[in-house]
Amino acid sequence: MTSADATPGPAAAGSGSIVQERRLVTDIPGPRSLEMERRRAHAVASGVSSTLPAYVERASGAVLVDVDGNSLIDLGSGIGVVGVGHAAPAVVDAVRDQVARFTHSCFMVTPYESYLAVCEALNALTPGDGDKRTMLCNSGAEAVENAVKIARHVTGRQAVVVFDHAYHGRTNLTMALTARNMPYRDGFGPFAPEVYRVPPSYPYRDPDGMTGEEAARRAVDLIERQVGPDRVACVLIEPILGEGGFIVPAPGFLRAVAGWCRDRGVVFAADEIQTGFCRTGSWFACDEEGVVPDLVTTAKAVAGGLPLAAVTGRAELMDGVHAGGLGGTFGGSPVACAAALGAIDTMRSLDLAGRAAHLGSVIAGELRTWQAAYPGIGDVRGRGAMMALEVVLPGTSEPDPGTARRIAAHCHRQGVVVLTCGTFGNVIRLLPPLVIDDALLADGLGVLGTAVGEELG
């Protein structure tokens, strides 16, 4: 076992006083959680939903402890946010220190060093060795909006090209960029104009034998015929489609699309909000194919659980916007910046990219064993600690969202947090904290395997 494969100890995982094990003392959800659900009905807008109404009281490493005292294995990381683990020591210490010094001043009014340090780190870590600049904001959707603003301002063009199965956020513009109607778009229009959608590379559902280059040609042919390359400000893509189903494009697809953008003077923008920060076994998913985007959007895992997002890109693009054109009151909060510096230090010191590669190998091995046994698993895919299985009607490629939901519900009742996703709602996705130890992962996968067997066997 290499150092990258070694199981992090409790201190490294930020486990604190919480034992890293699954332990159930009540049904899930328990009586205190159910009481909070009754309170919620009179306090929280019903449009805000929750996957599993087990109310969290504390958490560390890869374990959530609910208000009833149940210890749950978190295989979702708060949708890919706590890659460094819940309550990672370096994040907690940095936040505690920063809160004691000051909580806000607004970088646009009186700046502070931690904002600079985060920008410097992102300039160094994101793909490419050229001169880069970064701006900080609050959420992934805000980062995507700013990337589009920058691309439109610098190119003088208006059209934005996105892909089927994409997810980019819930604001008006990012709803227009997002493909799935329910629950993200339905009834919320009209949406921002000048957004055009083309097919990605989806190996499981593409024609047999379609290469990445062929899938790219299919996409750019549509752009050239239906939009016109001289009208396109940017092509925006998730290197691995996240909410759309953890769709990994065929090799060569990203390179070919990026090459077309470069030849046509179109900004190639990579949405690495879910894939970034060691999740796929590299610091960024674009690194896997040697693709260097013009702009990269990041959020989720960058700050270990605090809200922070960024746009990083080529200096001539990022500096092409007039002073005051970018920013926001809370963008680059000093507390979130401190958390980000602690999280990035943790990623480096624990080699979480290497750890993600190891976790991916373990998870993929289990999922492929199940796939061989159950025809209802149509596809197993992903990269690093971003793995998924697509559930279909046996003997077909017809999506089976009902079975996927039942598998997830079985796991939830047994104290394992898994998530569903996919345009058809038929994908089980796994996004464990990268510090999860091998024994805890094995327990979580065991519960999932039992659920799969009961539903598909």
C-alpha positions as CSV (number, residue, x, y, z in Angstrom):
1,M,0.0,0.0,0.0
2,T,1.5,3.4,-1.0
3,S,1.3,6.5,1.0
4,A,-1.5,7.8,-1.2
5,D,-3.4,4.6,-0.4
6,A,-2.8,4.7,3.3
7,T,-5.9,5.1,5.4
8,P,-5.9,8.5,7.2
9,G,-6.1,8.3,10.9
10,P,-8.8,9.9,13.0
11,A,-6.7,13.1,13.6
12,A,-6.1,13.5,9.9
13,A,-9.7,13.0,9.2
14,G,-10.8,15.5,11.7
15,S,-12.8,12.9,13.6
16,G,-12.3,14.7,17.0
17,S,-14.5,12.9,19.6
18,I,-16.8,11.3,17.0
19,V,-15.9,7.6,16.4
20,Q,-15.7,6.9,12.7
21,E,-18.3,4.2,12.6
22,R,-22.0,3.7,11.7
23,R,-24.2,3.4,14.7
24,L,-28.0,3.4,14.9
25,V,-29.9,3.9,18.1
26,T,-33.3,4.8,16.6
27,D,-35.1,4.4,13.4
28,I,-34.0,6.9,10.7
29,P,-35.4,9.5,11.0
30,G,-35.6,9.3,14.8
31,P,-38.2,11.0,17.1
32,R,-36.3,14.2,17.6
33,S,-35.8,14.6,13.9
34,L,-39.5,13.9,13.3
35,E,-40.4,16.6,15.8
36,M,-38.1,19.0,13.9
37,E,-39.8,18.1,10.7
38,R,-43.1,19.1,12.3
39,R,-41.5,22.5,13.2
40,R,-40.1,22.8,9.7
41,A,-43.6,22.5,8.1
42,H,-44.5,25.8,9.8
43,A,-41.2,27.6,9.3
44,V,-39.5,26.6,6.1
45,A,-40.7,27.2,2.6
46,S,-42.0,23.9,1.1
47,G,-40.0,24.5,-2.0
48,V,-36.8,23.8,0.0
49,S,-36.5,20.0,0.2
50,S,-34.2,17.6,2.0
51,T,-33.0,14.2,0.8
52,L,-33.0,12.6,4.3
53,P,-34.7,14.4,7.2
54,A,-32.3,13.3,9.9
55,Y,-31.3,16.5,11.5
56,V,-27.5,16.9,12.0
57,E,-26.2,17.9,15.4
58,R,-22.5,17.5,14.8
59,A,-20.2,15.9,12.3
60,S,-16.5,15.1,11.7
61,G,-14.5,13.1,9.2
62,A,-17.0,11.1,7.2
63,V,-19.6,10.7,10.0
64,L,-22.8,12.7,10.7
65,V,-24.4,12.5,14.1
66,D,-28.1,13.4,14.2
67,V,-30.1,14.9,17.0
68,D,-31.2,11.4,18.0
69,G,-27.6,10.2,18.5
70,N,-27.4,8.1,15.3
71,S,-24.0,8.1,13.5
72,L,-24.5,8.1,9.7
73,I,-21.9,7.4,7.1
74,D,-21.8,10.4,4.7
75,L,-21.2,9.2,1.1
76,G,-22.4,12.5,-0.3
77,S,-20.1,15.1,1.4
78,G,-22.9,17.7,1.4
79,I,-23.0,17.3,-2.4
80,G,-19.3,17.3,-2.9
81,V,-18.4,20.1,-0.4
82,V,-16.5,18.5,2.5
83,G,-13.8,16.7,0.6
84,V,-11.4,17.4,3.4
85,G,-14.0,15.9,5.9
86,H,-16.4,17.5,8.2
87,A,-14.8,19.8,10.8
88,A,-11.3,19.3,9.3
89,P,-8.8,20.5,11.9
90,A,-7.0,23.0,9.7
91,V,-10.3,24.5,8.6
92,V,-11.7,24.8,12.1
93,D,-8.5,26.3,13.4
94,A,-8.4,28.9,10.6
95,V,-12.0,29.9,10.9
96,R,-11.8,30.2,14.7
97,D,-8.7,32.4,14.4
98,Q,-10.3,34.6,11.7
99,V,-13.6,35.1,13.5
100,A,-11.7,36.3,16.5
101,R,-9.9,38.9,14.4
102,F,-12.7,40.2,12.1
103,T,-15.6,38.7,10.2
104,H,-16.1,41.2,7.4
105,S,-14.9,44.4,5.9
106,C,-15.8,43.9,2.2
107,F,-12.8,43.4,-0.1
108,M,-14.1,46.1,-2.4
109,V,-13.9,48.6,0.5
110,T,-11.0,47.7,2.7
111,P,-9.1,44.6,1.4
112,Y,-7.3,41.9,3.3
113,E,-4.5,39.4,2.7
114,S,-6.4,36.2,2.8
115,Y,-8.3,37.1,-0.3
116,L,-5.0,37.6,-2.1
117,A,-3.7,34.3,-0.7
118,V,-6.7,32.4,-2.0
119,C,-6.4,34.0,-5.5
120,E,-2.7,33.2,-5.6
121,A,-3.4,29.6,-4.6
122,L,-6.1,29.2,-7.3
123,N,-3.9,30.8,-9.9
124,A,-1.2,28.2,-9.2
125,L,-3.4,25.2,-8.8
126,T,-5.8,25.5,-11.7
127,P,-4.8,24.0,-15.1
128,G,-2.2,25.8,-17.1
129,D,1.1,27.5,-16.4
130,G,0.3,30.9,-17.9
131,D,-0.4,34.2,-16.2
132,K,-3.8,34.0,-14.4
133,R,-6.1,36.1,-12.3
134,T,-8.9,35.2,-9.9
135,M,-12.0,36.8,-8.5
136,L,-13.9,35.5,-5.5
137,C,-17.7,35.2,-5.0
138,N,-20.1,33.2,-2.9
139,S,-21.6,30.3,-4.8
140,G,-21.1,28.1,-7.8
141,A,-24.0,29.8,-9.6
142,E,-22.5,33.2,-9.0
143,A,-19.1,32.0,-10.3
144,V,-20.8,30.7,-13.5
145,E,-22.6,34.0,-14.0
146,N,-19.4,35.9,-13.6
147,A,-17.6,33.7,-16.1
148,V,-20.3,34.4,-18.7
149,K,-20.1,38.1,-17.9
150,I,-16.4,38.1,-18.4
151,A,-16.6,36.1,-21.7
152,R,-19.3,38.4,-23.1
153,H,-17.6,41.6,-22.1
154,V,-14.2,40.6,-23.5
155,T,-15.4,39.0,-26.8
156,G,-18.2,41.4,-27.5
157,R,-20.4,38.4,-28.3
158,Q,-23.6,37.3,-26.7
159,A,-24.2,33.6,-27.3
160,V,-23.4,31.0,-24.7
161,V,-23.2,27.3,-25.6
162,V,-23.9,24.6,-23.0
163,F,-24.6,20.9,-23.1
164,D,-27.5,18.5,-22.6
165,H,-27.6,17.0,-19.0
166,A,-25.7,20.1,-17.7
167,Y,-26.3,21.7,-14.3
168,H,-24.9,25.1,-13.6
169,G,-27.2,26.6,-10.9
170,R,-30.5,28.1,-9.9
171,T,-30.3,31.8,-10.7
172,N,-32.2,33.1,-13.7
173,L,-29.1,32.8,-16.0
174,T,-27.9,29.6,-14.6
175,M,-31.4,28.0,-14.8
176,A,-31.2,28.9,-18.5
177,L,-27.8,27.1,-18.7
178,T,-29.1,24.0,-16.8
179,A,-30.7,21.3,-18.8
180,R,-33.2,19.6,-16.5
181,N,-36.6,21.0,-16.2
182,M,-37.8,19.4,-12.9
183,P,-37.1,20.6,-10.2
184,Y,-34.8,23.3,-11.4
185,R,-36.6,25.2,-14.2
186,D,-40.3,24.4,-14.1
187,G,-42.5,27.4,-13.8
188,F,-39.6,29.9,-13.2
189,G,-39.2,31.4,-16.7
190,P,-38.8,33.3,-18.8
191,F,-35.1,32.7,-18.8
192,A,-32.1,34.6,-20.0
193,P,-31.7,34.6,-23.8
194,E,-28.9,33.7,-26.1
195,V,-28.3,30.3,-24.5
196,Y,-27.9,27.3,-26.9
197,R,-27.7,23.6,-26.0
198,V,-25.8,20.8,-27.8
199,P,-25.3,17.1,-27.0
200,P,-22.2,16.1,-25.0
201,S,-20.3,12.9,-25.2
202,Y,-22.4,10.3,-23.2
203,P,-20.7,7.0,-24.0
204,Y,-23.5,4.8,-22.4
205,R,-26.2,6.4,-24.6
206,D,-24.2,7.5,-27.6
207,P,-24.2,5.3,-30.8
208,D,-21.9,2.3,-30.3
209,G,-18.3,3.1,-31.0
210,M,-18.7,6.9,-31.1
211,T,-15.3,8.4,-30.2
212,G,-14.8,11.6,-28.2
213,E,-13.7,13.3,-31.4
214,E,-16.8,12.3,-33.2
215,A,-19.0,13.4,-30.4
216,A,-17.2,16.8,-30.4
217,R,-17.8,17.1,-34.1
218,R,-21.5,16.4,-33.6
219,A,-21.6,19.3,-31.1
220,V,-19.6,21.8,-33.0
221,D,-21.5,21.1,-36.2
222,L,-24.6,22.2,-34.5
223,I,-22.9,25.3,-33.1
224,E,-21.7,26.3,-36.5
225,R,-25.0,25.7,-38.3
226,Q,-27.5,26.9,-35.6
227,V,-25.6,29.6,-33.8
228,G,-22.6,30.7,-35.8
229,P,-19.1,30.7,-34.3
230,D,-18.7,34.4,-34.7
231,R,-21.6,34.9,-32.3
232,V,-20.4,32.6,-29.5
233,A,-18.9,34.3,-26.4
234,C,-18.1,31.0,-24.6
235,V,-18.7,27.3,-24.5
236,L,-19.4,26.2,-20.9
237,I,-18.9,22.6,-19.9
238,E,-18.6,20.4,-16.8
239,P,-15.5,18.2,-17.6
240,I,-17.6,15.4,-15.9
241,L,-21.3,16.2,-16.0
242,G,-22.4,16.2,-12.3
243,E,-26.1,16.5,-11.5
244,G,-26.7,15.2,-15.0
245,G,-25.5,11.8,-14.0
246,F,-21.7,11.7,-13.5
247,I,-21.3,11.4,-17.2
248,V,-17.6,11.0,-18.2
249,P,-17.0,12.0,-21.8
250,A,-15.1,9.7,-24.1
251,P,-11.4,10.5,-24.3
252,G,-10.6,13.3,-26.7
253,F,-14.0,15.0,-26.4
254,L,-12.8,17.9,-24.2
255,R,-9.6,18.4,-26.2
256,A,-11.5,18.6,-29.4
257,V,-14.1,21.1,-28.1
258,A,-11.4,23.2,-26.5
259,G,-9.4,23.1,-29.8
260,W,-12.4,24.3,-31.8
261,C,-12.9,27.2,-29.3
262,R,-9.3,28.2,-29.6
263,D,-9.5,28.2,-33.4
264,R,-12.7,30.3,-33.4
265,G,-11.8,32.8,-30.7
266,V,-14.4,31.4,-28.3
267,V,-13.8,31.3,-24.6
268,F,-13.6,27.7,-23.3
269,A,-15.0,27.8,-19.7
270,A,-14.8,24.7,-17.5
271,D,-17.3,24.4,-14.7
272,E,-15.2,22.5,-12.1
273,I,-17.5,23.2,-9.2
274,Q,-18.2,19.6,-8.4
275,T,-15.1,18.0,-10.0
276,G,-12.5,20.3,-8.6
277,F,-10.1,20.1,-5.6
278,C,-8.9,16.5,-5.8
279,R,-12.3,14.9,-6.2
280,T,-11.4,13.0,-9.5
281,G,-7.9,11.9,-8.5
282,S,-6.3,15.1,-9.8
283,W,-6.6,18.6,-8.5
284,F,-9.0,19.3,-11.4
285,A,-10.7,17.0,-13.9
286,C,-9.4,19.0,-16.9
287,D,-5.9,17.9,-15.8
288,E,-6.8,14.3,-16.8
289,E,-6.8,15.2,-20.5
290,G,-4.3,18.0,-20.4
291,V,-6.9,20.5,-21.2
292,V,-6.3,24.1,-20.2
293,P,-9.5,26.2,-20.0
294,D,-9.6,29.9,-20.6
295,L,-11.8,30.2,-17.5
296,V,-12.4,27.8,-14.6
297,T,-15.3,28.1,-12.1
298,T,-14.8,26.6,-8.7
299,A,-16.9,26.4,-5.5
300,K,-18.1,23.5,-3.3
301,A,-14.9,21.8,-1.9
302,V,-12.6,24.9,-2.0
303,A,-13.4,26.1,1.6
304,G,-14.2,22.9,3.5
305,G,-17.8,23.7,4.1
306,L,-18.0,27.5,4.0
307,P,-19.5,29.4,1.1
308,L,-16.8,30.5,-1.4
309,A,-16.5,30.4,-5.1
310,A,-14.2,31.7,-7.8
311,V,-13.5,32.4,-11.4
312,T,-9.9,31.9,-12.5
313,G,-8.6,32.5,-15.9
314,R,-6.1,33.9,-18.4
315,A,-4.9,37.3,-17.2
316,E,-5.9,39.1,-20.4
317,L,-9.5,37.8,-20.1
318,M,-9.9,38.5,-16.4
319,D,-8.3,41.9,-16.6
320,G,-10.4,42.8,-19.6
321,V,-13.3,43.9,-17.4
322,H,-13.5,47.5,-16.2
323,A,-12.8,48.4,-12.6
324,G,-16.0,47.8,-10.5
325,G,-17.5,45.4,-13.0
326,L,-16.8,42.4,-10.9
327,G,-17.4,41.9,-7.1
328,G,-20.0,41.7,-4.4
329,T,-20.5,42.5,-0.8
330,F,-19.7,39.1,0.6
331,G,-17.5,37.8,-2.2
332,G,-14.3,36.4,-0.7
333,S,-15.5,36.7,2.9
334,P,-12.4,36.7,5.2
335,V,-13.8,33.8,7.2
336,A,-14.4,31.7,4.0
337,C,-11.0,32.7,2.7
338,A,-9.4,31.5,5.9
339,A,-11.3,28.2,5.6
340,A,-10.1,27.8,2.0
341,L,-6.5,28.2,3.0
342,G,-6.9,25.6,5.7
343,A,-8.7,23.2,3.2
344,I,-6.1,23.6,0.5
345,D,-3.3,23.0,3.0
346,T,-5.2,19.8,4.1
347,M,-5.5,18.6,0.5
348,R,-1.8,19.0,0.0
349,S,-0.6,17.6,3.2
350,L,-2.8,14.5,3.0
351,D,-2.4,14.0,-0.7
352,L,-6.1,13.9,-1.1
353,A,-5.8,13.6,-4.9
354,G,-3.9,10.4,-4.4
355,R,-6.5,9.3,-1.8
356,A,-9.3,10.0,-4.2
357,A,-7.7,7.8,-6.8
358,H,-7.5,5.0,-4.3
359,L,-11.1,5.4,-3.2
360,G,-12.2,5.4,-6.8
361,S,-10.5,2.1,-7.4
362,V,-12.1,0.5,-4.4
363,I,-15.6,1.9,-5.2
364,A,-15.4,1.0,-8.9
365,G,-14.3,-2.5,-8.1
366,E,-17.4,-3.1,-6.0
367,L,-19.8,-1.4,-8.4
368,R,-18.5,-3.4,-11.3
369,T,-19.0,-6.6,-9.4
370,W,-22.6,-5.7,-8.8
371,Q,-23.0,-4.7,-12.5
372,A,-21.8,-8.2,-13.5
373,A,-24.4,-9.8,-11.3
374,Y,-27.4,-7.5,-11.9
375,P,-28.7,-6.6,-15.4
376,G,-30.5,-3.6,-13.8
377,I,-27.2,-1.8,-13.5
378,G,-26.7,-0.4,-17.0
379,D,-23.5,1.5,-16.5
380,V,-20.8,2.1,-13.9
381,R,-18.8,5.2,-14.4
382,G,-16.9,8.1,-12.8
383,R,-13.4,9.0,-11.9
384,G,-11.7,9.1,-8.6
385,A,-14.0,9.5,-5.6
386,M,-16.8,10.6,-8.0
387,M,-18.5,7.3,-8.9
388,A,-22.0,6.3,-10.0
389,L,-24.2,3.5,-11.2
390,E,-27.0,4.0,-13.7
391,V,-30.1,1.9,-12.9
392,V,-32.1,0.7,-15.9
393,L,-34.9,-1.8,-16.6
394,P,-33.1,-5.2,-17.0
395,G,-32.1,-6.0,-20.5
396,T,-32.7,-2.5,-21.7
397,S,-31.2,1.0,-21.4
398,E,-34.6,2.4,-20.2
399,P,-34.1,4.5,-17.1
400,D,-35.5,3.1,-13.9
401,P,-35.7,6.0,-11.4
402,G,-38.1,4.2,-9.1
403,T,-35.6,1.5,-8.3
404,A,-32.9,4.1,-7.9
405,R,-35.0,5.9,-5.3
406,R,-35.7,2.7,-3.4
407,I,-32.1,1.8,-3.3
408,A,-31.2,5.2,-1.9
409,A,-34.1,5.0,0.7
410,H,-32.9,1.6,1.9
411,C,-29.4,3.1,2.5
412,H,-30.9,6.0,4.3
413,R,-32.8,3.7,6.7
414,Q,-29.6,1.9,7.4
415,G,-27.6,5.1,8.2
416,V,-25.8,5.6,4.9
417,V,-26.2,8.9,3.0
418,V,-26.2,8.4,-0.7
419,L,-27.5,10.7,-3.4
420,T,-29.4,10.2,-6.6
421,C,-28.9,12.3,-9.7
422,G,-29.2,12.2,-13.5
423,T,-31.5,13.8,-16.0
424,F,-33.7,10.7,-15.7
425,G,-33.3,10.5,-11.9
426,N,-31.9,6.9,-12.2
427,V,-28.3,7.4,-11.1
428,I,-26.9,6.6,-7.7
429,R,-23.9,8.8,-7.1
430,L,-21.1,8.5,-4.5
431,L,-19.1,11.5,-3.3
432,P,-17.5,10.4,0.0
433,P,-15.2,12.7,2.0
434,L,-11.7,12.0,0.7
435,V,-10.6,11.3,4.3
436,I,-13.0,8.4,4.8
437,D,-11.1,5.4,6.1
438,D,-11.2,2.1,4.3
439,A,-13.3,0.3,7.0
440,L,-16.0,2.9,7.0
441,L,-16.1,3.0,3.2
442,A,-16.4,-0.8,3.2
443,D,-19.3,-0.6,5.6
444,G,-21.1,2.0,3.5
445,L,-20.6,0.0,0.3
446,G,-21.8,-3.1,2.1
447,V,-25.1,-1.4,2.9
448,L,-25.4,-0.1,-0.6
449,G,-24.6,-3.6,-2.0
450,T,-27.4,-5.1,0.1
451,A,-29.8,-2.5,-1.1
452,V,-28.8,-3.1,-4.7
453,G,-29.2,-6.9,-4.3
454,E,-32.6,-6.6,-2.7
455,E,-34.0,-4.3,-5.4
456,L,-32.3,-5.8,-8.5
457,G,-31.7,-9.4,-7.5
